[in-house]
Amino acid sequence: MKNIKKNYLTVLFILLLLFTQAALAAQLTVQKQLDKQNIKTEDEVNVILNFENPFGKELPIKIVDKTVFGNNGFDIQCAEKTLPADKETSLQYGPIKPFAGGTYDLDTAEISYTNPETGEEETVKSNTFSVEVIESQAQQGQSQGITTIYQCNGRSIQTTSYSSSGSSVNIQTGFNNQQSTQQSQSAQDRVQNNQLNQDTKAIKQQMQKQAEEQKQMEEEFKKSLEANKEFKKEQEELASSGYTRKDVNVNAADANSGSFEATYQTQGGNTATIKGRMENGEMKEIMTQTPKDREKMLQALNENAQYQQYKKQIESQGFKQAQTTFNQITQNHTKIETVFKNHEGQEKKITADYIDETIKNVSLEGDKEEPGPSPIWLLPIAAIIAFLAWLAYRKFFRKQKKQVVKEQTPEQKKPVDFAKEAKKMLSLAEKLFQKKRKKDAYEKVSQAIRYYFQCKHGIGKETTNTELLRQLKNREAENTEEIKKCLNKCSMVEFAKHVPTKKEFNELVQEARKQVEEEASRKSAITESKED
């Protein structure tokens, strides 16, 4: 009994310690801004990320940020940077030259890092804000486009898609530390840029060819869509209500397969959509949404008690309803999101699911919460928790004196055959590729490789390609180079927009399966040797 009491108090002390440590742990913060106000269409504008690093040491981070306005900008899918030990640091990228006037809402920048104090992976978001661009003289000789950047996991890829002439490539990194802009590039960056420069012409030609092929495939898919009976029927019903088609956007896998979204409008300005998915000329999913549908969903949302409670709560905090969006997932399921903003530009959202004409899963989300009081206020709460736990302890152990304690043997967990699980993932990848979901197929192959070798070497958590290869190298694992080649091929399709052939994919799956089987057979041979 004494040992049980001692263990109970030890666990209680550890929980209180962890609670206090988590409450007082420091956190990285980031603010996003532009370096100009009163922007005109001929201006060049830079994006600045202002960081506050509370840890007093260098901090590796990953940046995800899409900043596009005036039909131009940057889509940073991933960029690895290291913040200096300075408390305040700024990173800058650009310039962005807007080509169209108007008001644009900029997305948040997401920063991922490992907290040095807790060892936990954390993600923080920047503020959101709107930018107004004033229409000026039309630009002459300028190309409009979005630059996509991926600089993570040992790969550095940057492409620019132009609206006027297909696609092109911009080799310059376009990302610098504002506090050290006069410093020269590192040797590694110069080597990477030299290698990319050697292949610029070939890459550009390849991308232009792929863009032409994709455009032709999309035109063929549109023709196949127009001939589909179900699509014609939905169009005719909208036409009978006074709707005319404005545009149709498609994402074609081939001439008869892909997804689509068509928009329609009446003379009075009402809008409707038809979207769905078609495979081999057969309609797999088709969804129509009209103003009447949205009005019906909005009425059901406003009548929901949970929604009314959340709305009253955030309106009392100075937030006002800004907009409501309807994301149709299936014909009977729509995701509703209502955004509320205050005068400081902070946002809170109420989300809900409209399933089979019923509101479900109402939840409140706050993208940017107001700074609360110092975490020291949590200490009295910890003291109260400790007192209540002590009362529960006394009551519990008094009862235990009157009862017979029975020891129970914990159930033994059945070991997981991770080689078998990895092979299942590879089989699933083959099915995804057959369904023309090539990017998903390559991502599943990459997941299978990482899962198997993480389990085999006891790494214990999901890792990036770079982290896995580093861990394997530290453990002097065999076939590290072959594993690296497989992962790099997956990354080329996931992030470089490479269009793979069936032969390339089959060879990749065969090589991945070979690596898993060789490691599994090697492990089996070692086990048999020990038994002998």
C-alpha positions as CSV (number, residue, x, y, z in Angstrom):
1,M,0.0,0.0,0.0
2,K,2.9,2.4,0.8
3,N,4.4,1.8,-2.6
4,I,1.1,2.5,-4.3
5,K,0.7,5.8,-2.3
6,K,4.3,6.8,-3.2
7,N,3.8,6.0,-6.9
8,Y,0.5,8.0,-6.9
9,L,2.2,11.1,-5.4
10,T,5.1,10.8,-7.8
11,V,2.8,10.7,-10.8
12,L,0.8,13.6,-9.4
13,F,3.9,15.7,-8.9
14,I,5.1,15.0,-12.5
15,L,1.7,16.0,-13.9
16,L,1.8,19.2,-12.0
17,L,5.3,19.9,-13.2
18,L,4.4,19.2,-16.8
19,F,1.3,21.4,-16.5
20,T,3.3,24.3,-15.1
21,Q,6.1,23.8,-17.7
22,A,3.7,23.8,-20.6
23,A,1.9,26.9,-19.3
24,L,5.1,28.8,-19.0
25,A,6.9,27.6,-22.2
26,A,7.9,30.3,-24.6
27,Q,6.7,30.4,-28.2
28,L,7.9,31.9,-31.5
29,T,5.7,34.7,-32.9
30,V,5.5,36.1,-36.4
31,Q,3.9,39.1,-38.0
32,K,3.4,39.6,-41.7
33,Q,3.4,43.0,-43.5
34,L,4.2,44.7,-46.8
35,D,6.9,47.3,-47.2
36,K,4.6,49.8,-48.9
37,Q,1.3,51.5,-48.4
38,N,-1.0,53.1,-51.1
39,I,0.1,50.5,-53.7
40,K,-0.4,51.2,-57.4
41,T,-0.3,48.6,-60.2
42,E,3.2,49.7,-61.3
43,D,4.7,49.4,-57.8
44,E,7.1,46.7,-56.6
45,V,6.2,45.4,-53.2
46,N,8.1,43.2,-50.8
47,V,6.6,40.9,-48.2
48,I,8.2,41.0,-44.7
49,L,7.9,38.4,-42.0
50,N,8.9,39.9,-38.5
51,F,9.9,37.2,-36.0
52,E,10.3,37.4,-32.2
53,N,12.6,34.5,-31.1
54,P,12.3,34.1,-27.3
55,F,14.8,31.2,-27.0
56,G,18.1,33.1,-27.3
57,K,19.5,30.6,-29.8
58,E,19.4,29.8,-33.5
59,L,16.1,28.3,-34.5
60,P,15.6,26.2,-37.7
61,I,12.1,26.9,-39.2
62,K,9.9,25.9,-42.2
63,I,7.8,28.6,-43.9
64,V,4.6,28.0,-45.8
65,D,3.1,31.2,-47.2
66,K,1.0,32.1,-50.2
67,T,1.0,35.8,-51.0
68,V,-0.8,36.7,-54.2
69,F,-2.5,39.9,-55.2
70,G,-3.1,41.7,-58.4
71,N,-2.6,38.4,-60.4
72,N,1.0,38.1,-59.2
73,G,2.9,36.8,-56.2
74,F,4.6,33.9,-54.5
75,D,3.4,30.4,-53.4
76,I,6.0,29.2,-50.9
77,Q,5.1,25.6,-50.4
78,C,8.1,25.0,-48.1
79,A,11.2,27.1,-47.3
80,E,13.8,26.0,-44.7
81,K,15.5,28.9,-42.9
82,T,17.4,29.4,-39.7
83,L,16.5,32.4,-37.5
84,P,19.5,33.9,-35.6
85,A,19.7,34.0,-31.8
86,D,18.6,37.7,-31.9
87,K,15.2,38.4,-30.3
88,E,13.9,40.2,-33.3
89,T,14.5,39.2,-36.9
90,S,12.9,40.0,-40.3
91,L,12.9,37.9,-43.4
92,Q,11.9,39.5,-46.7
93,Y,10.9,38.1,-50.1
94,G,9.8,39.7,-53.4
95,P,9.3,41.9,-55.2
96,I,5.7,41.5,-56.2
97,K,4.4,43.8,-59.0
98,P,0.5,43.8,-59.0
99,F,-1.1,43.9,-62.5
100,A,-4.8,44.5,-61.5
101,G,-6.4,46.9,-59.1
102,G,-8.8,45.9,-56.3
103,T,-8.9,44.7,-52.7
104,Y,-7.2,41.4,-51.8
105,D,-7.2,39.3,-48.6
106,L,-3.8,37.9,-47.9
107,D,-3.4,34.4,-46.3
108,T,-1.6,33.8,-43.1
109,A,2.0,32.6,-43.1
110,E,2.5,29.3,-41.2
111,I,5.8,28.7,-39.4
112,S,6.8,25.2,-38.2
113,Y,9.7,24.6,-35.7
114,T,10.8,22.4,-32.8
115,N,10.4,24.2,-29.5
116,P,13.9,24.1,-27.8
117,E,12.3,24.1,-24.3
118,T,9.8,21.3,-24.8
119,G,11.2,19.4,-27.7
120,E,7.7,19.4,-29.3
121,E,7.0,20.4,-32.9
122,E,4.9,23.5,-33.1
123,T,3.2,25.6,-35.8
124,V,2.4,29.3,-35.4
125,K,0.4,31.5,-37.8
126,S,0.9,35.2,-38.7
127,N,-1.8,37.8,-38.8
128,T,-4.1,38.3,-41.8
129,F,-4.9,41.6,-43.5
130,S,-6.2,43.1,-46.7
131,V,-4.3,45.1,-49.3
132,E,-5.8,47.6,-51.7
133,V,-4.2,48.1,-55.1
134,I,-5.0,51.3,-57.1
135,E,-5.4,50.9,-60.8
136,S,-2.8,52.9,-62.7
137,Q,-1.4,52.8,-66.3
138,A,-1.3,49.4,-67.9
139,Q,2.1,47.7,-67.7
140,Q,3.9,47.2,-71.0
141,G,6.0,44.1,-71.6
142,Q,5.3,42.6,-68.2
143,S,4.4,39.0,-67.6
144,Q,1.8,38.1,-65.0
145,G,2.4,35.0,-63.0
146,I,2.8,33.1,-59.7
147,T,6.2,31.9,-58.5
148,T,6.1,28.5,-56.7
149,I,9.0,27.8,-54.3
150,Y,10.0,24.6,-52.6
151,Q,13.3,24.7,-50.7
152,C,13.0,21.8,-48.2
153,N,14.3,18.3,-47.6
154,G,17.5,18.9,-49.6
155,R,15.7,20.1,-52.7
156,S,15.6,23.6,-54.2
157,I,12.9,24.0,-56.9
158,Q,11.5,27.3,-58.1
159,T,9.1,27.8,-61.1
160,T,7.0,30.6,-62.4
161,S,3.7,30.0,-64.3
162,Y,2.9,32.9,-66.6
163,S,-0.6,33.6,-67.7
164,S,0.5,35.0,-71.0
165,S,2.9,32.4,-72.3
166,G,2.5,29.1,-70.4
167,S,5.3,28.5,-68.0
168,S,8.9,29.6,-67.3
169,V,11.6,29.3,-64.6
170,N,13.1,31.9,-62.3
171,I,16.4,30.7,-60.9
172,Q,17.0,33.5,-58.4
173,T,16.1,32.4,-54.9
174,G,14.2,35.7,-54.2
175,F,14.3,35.1,-50.4
176,N,16.8,36.9,-48.1
177,N,17.5,37.9,-44.5
178,Q,16.7,41.6,-44.2
179,Q,19.3,42.1,-41.6
180,S,22.1,40.6,-43.7
181,T,21.2,41.5,-47.3
182,Q,24.8,42.6,-48.0
183,Q,26.3,39.2,-47.3
184,S,27.2,37.0,-50.2
185,Q,25.5,33.7,-50.9
186,S,26.8,30.6,-49.2
187,A,28.9,28.1,-51.1
188,Q,26.1,25.6,-51.1
189,D,23.6,28.1,-52.6
190,R,26.1,29.1,-55.3
191,V,26.6,25.4,-56.3
192,Q,22.8,24.8,-56.4
193,N,22.2,27.9,-58.6
194,N,25.1,26.9,-61.0
195,Q,23.6,23.5,-61.4
196,L,20.1,24.9,-62.0
197,N,21.5,27.4,-64.5
198,Q,23.0,24.6,-66.6
199,D,19.6,23.0,-67.0
200,T,17.5,26.2,-67.4
201,K,16.9,25.9,-71.1
202,A,16.0,22.2,-71.0
203,I,13.7,22.6,-68.0
204,K,11.9,25.6,-69.7
205,Q,11.4,23.6,-72.9
206,Q,10.1,20.6,-70.9
207,M,7.7,22.7,-68.9
208,Q,6.4,24.5,-72.0
209,K,5.8,21.1,-73.7
210,Q,4.0,19.8,-70.6
211,A,1.9,22.9,-70.4
212,E,0.8,22.5,-74.1
213,E,0.0,18.8,-73.5
214,Q,-2.0,19.7,-70.4
215,K,-3.9,22.4,-72.2
216,Q,-4.8,20.0,-75.0
217,M,-5.9,17.3,-72.6
218,E,-8.1,19.9,-70.8
219,E,-9.8,20.9,-74.0
220,E,-10.5,17.2,-74.8
221,F,-11.9,16.7,-71.3
222,K,-14.2,19.7,-71.7
223,K,-15.6,18.2,-74.9
224,S,-16.2,14.9,-73.1
225,L,-17.9,16.8,-70.3
226,E,-20.2,18.7,-72.7
227,A,-21.3,15.4,-74.2
228,N,-22.2,13.8,-70.8
229,K,-25.9,13.4,-70.3
230,E,-26.0,14.1,-66.6
231,F,-24.0,17.3,-67.0
232,K,-26.3,18.4,-69.8
233,K,-29.4,17.7,-67.6
234,E,-28.1,19.9,-64.8
235,Q,-27.2,22.7,-67.2
236,E,-30.7,22.6,-68.7
237,E,-32.3,22.9,-65.3
238,L,-30.2,26.0,-64.5
239,A,-30.9,27.5,-67.9
240,S,-34.6,27.1,-67.3
241,S,-34.2,29.3,-64.2
242,G,-32.4,32.0,-66.2
243,Y,-28.8,31.0,-65.6
244,T,-26.1,31.3,-68.2
245,R,-22.6,29.8,-67.9
246,K,-19.7,32.2,-67.2
247,D,-16.8,29.8,-66.9
248,V,-15.7,26.2,-66.5
249,N,-12.5,25.1,-64.7
250,V,-11.2,21.5,-65.1
251,N,-8.4,19.4,-63.6
252,A,-8.0,16.7,-66.2
253,A,-6.2,13.4,-65.6
254,D,-6.8,12.4,-69.3
255,A,-9.3,13.2,-72.0
256,N,-12.2,11.4,-70.2
257,S,-11.2,11.6,-66.5
258,G,-10.9,14.5,-64.1
259,S,-12.7,17.0,-61.9
260,F,-14.6,20.1,-63.0
261,E,-16.4,23.2,-61.6
262,A,-18.7,25.3,-63.8
263,T,-20.1,28.7,-62.7
264,Y,-23.4,30.3,-63.8
265,Q,-25.0,33.7,-63.3
266,T,-28.4,35.3,-63.9
267,Q,-28.8,38.9,-65.1
268,G,-29.7,39.9,-61.5
269,G,-26.3,38.7,-60.3
270,N,-27.3,35.4,-58.6
271,T,-24.6,32.7,-59.0
272,A,-24.8,28.9,-59.1
273,T,-22.3,26.1,-59.6
274,I,-22.1,22.6,-61.0
275,K,-19.0,20.6,-60.0
276,G,-18.0,17.0,-59.8
277,R,-15.8,14.2,-61.0
278,M,-15.8,12.0,-64.1
279,E,-13.9,8.8,-64.8
280,N,-13.6,7.3,-68.3
281,G,-16.5,9.4,-69.5
282,E,-18.7,8.2,-66.7
283,M,-20.0,10.7,-64.1
284,K,-18.9,9.5,-60.7
285,E,-20.1,12.6,-58.8
286,I,-22.0,15.7,-59.7
287,M,-23.2,18.5,-57.4
288,T,-25.3,21.6,-58.0
289,Q,-25.6,24.6,-55.7
290,T,-27.9,27.6,-56.2
291,P,-28.8,30.6,-54.1
292,K,-32.0,28.8,-52.9
293,D,-29.8,26.0,-51.6
294,R,-27.5,28.4,-49.8
295,E,-30.5,30.3,-48.3
296,K,-31.9,27.0,-47.0
297,M,-28.6,26.0,-45.4
298,L,-28.1,29.4,-43.9
299,Q,-31.6,29.4,-42.4
300,A,-31.0,26.0,-40.8
301,L,-27.6,27.3,-39.4
302,N,-29.2,30.4,-37.9
303,E,-31.9,28.2,-36.2
304,N,-29.2,25.9,-34.6
305,A,-28.9,26.5,-30.8
306,Q,-25.2,25.8,-30.7
307,Y,-24.5,28.3,-33.5
308,Q,-26.7,30.9,-31.8
309,Q,-24.7,30.4,-28.5
310,Y,-21.3,30.8,-30.3
311,K,-22.5,33.8,-32.3
312,K,-23.7,35.6,-29.2
313,Q,-20.4,34.8,-27.4
314,I,-18.1,36.3,-30.1
315,E,-20.3,39.2,-30.9
316,S,-20.1,40.2,-27.2
317,Q,-16.3,40.3,-27.7
318,G,-16.6,43.0,-30.4
319,F,-16.6,40.7,-33.5
320,K,-19.0,41.2,-36.4
321,Q,-20.1,38.8,-39.1
322,A,-18.1,39.3,-42.3
323,Q,-18.9,36.5,-44.7
324,T,-20.2,33.0,-45.0
325,T,-18.9,30.4,-47.5
326,F,-20.4,27.1,-48.6
327,N,-17.9,24.3,-49.6
328,Q,-19.9,21.5,-51.1
329,I,-18.2,18.2,-50.5
330,T,-21.0,15.8,-51.8
331,Q,-24.5,16.3,-53.0
332,N,-25.8,15.8,-49.4
333,H,-22.8,17.3,-47.5
334,T,-21.7,20.9,-47.4
335,K,-19.2,22.5,-45.1
336,I,-20.4,26.0,-43.9
337,E,-17.9,28.5,-42.6
338,T,-18.9,31.9,-41.1
339,V,-16.1,34.4,-40.5
340,F,-16.4,37.2,-37.8
341,K,-13.9,40.1,-37.6
342,N,-13.2,42.9,-35.2
343,H,-11.8,46.4,-35.8
344,E,-8.2,45.1,-35.4
345,G,-8.6,42.6,-38.2
346,Q,-8.6,39.5,-36.0
347,E,-10.8,36.7,-37.0
348,K,-13.0,34.0,-35.5
349,K,-14.9,31.3,-37.4
350,I,-17.9,29.2,-36.7
351,T,-17.9,26.0,-38.9
352,A,-20.6,23.5,-39.3
353,D,-21.6,20.5,-41.5
354,Y,-24.9,20.5,-43.4
355,I,-25.5,16.7,-43.9
356,D,-28.8,15.4,-45.2
357,E,-30.6,18.7,-44.5
358,T,-29.4,18.8,-40.9
359,I,-26.8,21.0,-39.2
360,K,-24.1,19.0,-37.4
361,N,-20.6,19.4,-35.9
362,V,-20.9,23.1,-35.0
363,S,-17.5,24.4,-33.7
364,L,-15.8,27.7,-32.9
365,E,-12.3,28.4,-34.2
366,G,-10.2,31.5,-33.4
367,D,-7.4,32.1,-36.0
368,K,-5.9,34.9,-34.0
369,E,-6.7,35.2,-30.3
370,E,-6.0,38.3,-28.3
371,P,-2.9,38.1,-26.0
372,G,-4.0,36.8,-22.6
373,P,-2.6,37.7,-19.2
374,S,0.8,36.3,-18.1
375,P,0.9,32.5,-17.8
376,I,1.6,33.0,-14.0
377,W,-2.1,33.1,-13.5
378,L,-2.2,29.4,-14.2
379,L,-0.2,28.6,-11.0
380,P,-3.2,29.1,-8.7
381,I,-5.2,26.7,-10.9
382,A,-2.4,24.2,-10.5
383,A,-2.6,24.6,-6.7
384,I,-6.4,24.0,-6.8
385,I,-5.9,20.9,-9.0
386,A,-3.3,19.6,-6.5
387,F,-5.7,20.2,-3.5
388,L,-8.6,18.4,-5.3
389,A,-6.3,15.6,-6.2
390,W,-5.2,15.2,-2.6
391,L,-8.8,15.0,-1.5
392,A,-9.5,12.3,-4.1
393,Y,-6.3,10.5,-3.0
394,R,-7.4,10.3,0.7
395,K,-10.9,9.2,-0.2
396,F,-9.6,6.6,-2.7
397,F,-7.0,5.0,-0.4
398,R,-9.4,4.9,2.6
399,K,-11.6,2.7,0.5
400,Q,-8.7,0.7,-0.6
401,K,-8.0,-0.3,3.0
402,K,-11.4,-2.0,3.1
403,Q,-10.9,-3.8,-0.2
404,V,-8.6,-6.5,-1.5
405,V,-6.3,-5.2,-4.2
406,K,-6.1,-7.6,-7.1
407,E,-3.1,-7.4,-9.4
408,Q,-3.8,-7.5,-13.1
409,T,-1.4,-8.5,-15.7
410,P,-1.4,-5.9,-18.5
411,E,-2.3,-7.3,-21.9
412,Q,0.7,-7.8,-24.1
413,K,0.4,-5.8,-27.3
414,K,0.6,-7.8,-30.4
415,P,3.7,-6.8,-32.4
416,V,3.1,-5.0,-35.6
417,D,4.4,-6.6,-38.8
418,F,5.6,-3.3,-40.3
419,A,7.1,-5.0,-43.4
420,K,3.6,-6.3,-44.2
421,E,2.0,-2.9,-43.5
422,A,4.5,-1.2,-45.8
423,K,3.7,-3.7,-48.6
424,K,0.0,-2.9,-48.2
425,M,0.8,0.8,-48.7
426,L,2.7,0.0,-51.9
427,S,-0.2,-2.1,-53.2
428,L,-2.5,0.9,-52.4
429,A,-0.1,3.2,-54.3
430,E,-0.5,0.9,-57.4
431,K,-4.3,1.2,-57.2
432,L,-4.1,5.0,-56.9
433,F,-1.8,5.2,-60.0
434,Q,-4.3,3.0,-61.9
435,K,-7.0,5.6,-61.0
436,K,-4.9,8.4,-62.5
437,R,-4.1,9.8,-59.0
438,K,-0.4,9.9,-59.8
439,K,0.7,12.4,-57.2
440,D,-1.2,10.6,-54.4
441,A,0.4,7.3,-55.6
442,Y,3.9,8.7,-55.3
443,E,3.1,10.2,-51.9
444,K,1.9,6.8,-50.7
445,V,5.2,5.1,-51.9
446,S,7.2,7.8,-50.0
447,Q,5.0,7.1,-46.9
448,A,5.6,3.3,-47.2
449,I,9.4,3.7,-47.3
450,R,9.5,6.2,-44.4
451,Y,7.1,4.1,-42.3
452,Y,9.1,0.8,-42.8
453,F,12.5,2.2,-42.0
454,Q,11.2,4.4,-39.1
455,C,9.7,1.2,-37.5
456,K,12.8,-0.9,-38.3
457,H,15.3,1.4,-36.7
458,G,13.1,2.6,-33.9
459,I,13.0,6.2,-34.9
460,G,9.6,6.4,-33.3
461,K,7.8,9.3,-35.0
462,E,6.9,10.6,-38.5
463,T,9.9,12.3,-40.1
464,T,10.7,14.2,-43.3
465,N,12.8,12.5,-46.0
466,T,15.9,14.5,-45.0
467,E,15.5,13.6,-41.3
468,L,15.0,9.9,-42.1
469,L,18.1,9.7,-44.3
470,R,20.1,11.5,-41.5
471,Q,18.9,9.0,-39.0
472,L,19.7,6.0,-41.2
473,K,23.2,7.4,-41.9
474,N,23.8,7.9,-38.1
475,R,22.8,4.2,-37.6
476,E,25.1,3.1,-40.5
477,A,22.1,1.5,-42.2
478,E,22.7,-0.4,-45.4
479,N,21.2,0.7,-48.7
480,T,20.9,4.3,-47.6
481,E,21.7,5.5,-51.1
482,E,19.1,3.3,-52.7
483,I,16.5,4.6,-50.2
484,K,17.5,8.2,-51.0
485,K,17.1,7.6,-54.7
486,C,13.5,6.3,-54.2
487,L,12.5,9.2,-52.0
488,N,14.0,11.8,-54.4
489,K,11.9,10.2,-57.3
490,C,8.8,10.6,-55.1
491,S,9.7,14.3,-54.4
492,M,10.1,15.1,-58.1
493,V,6.4,14.2,-58.7
494,E,5.1,15.6,-55.5
495,F,6.8,19.0,-55.7
496,A,8.4,19.5,-59.1
497,K,5.3,18.8,-61.2
498,H,7.1,16.0,-63.1
499,V,4.6,13.9,-65.1
500,P,5.6,10.2,-64.6
501,T,5.1,7.3,-67.0
502,K,3.7,4.0,-66.0
503,K,7.1,2.4,-66.5
504,E,8.8,4.9,-64.2
505,F,6.2,4.2,-61.5
506,N,6.4,0.4,-61.8
507,E,10.2,0.6,-61.5
508,L,9.9,2.8,-58.4
509,V,7.4,0.4,-56.7
510,Q,9.6,-2.6,-57.6
511,E,12.6,-0.9,-56.1
512,A,10.7,0.1,-52.9
513,R,9.3,-3.4,-52.5
514,K,12.8,-4.8,-53.0
515,Q,14.3,-2.6,-50.2
516,V,11.5,-3.7,-47.8
517,E,11.9,-7.4,-48.7
518,E,15.7,-7.3,-48.4
519,E,15.6,-5.6,-45.0
520,A,12.9,-8.1,-43.8
521,S,14.9,-11.1,-45.1
522,R,18.1,-9.8,-43.5
523,K,16.3,-9.4,-40.1
524,S,14.9,-13.0,-40.4
525,A,18.4,-14.3,-41.2
526,I,19.8,-12.6,-38.1
527,T,17.0,-14.0,-35.9
528,E,17.6,-17.6,-37.1
529,S,21.3,-17.2,-36.5
530,K,20.7,-16.2,-32.9
531,E,18.4,-19.2,-32.4
532,D,21.0,-21.6,-33.7
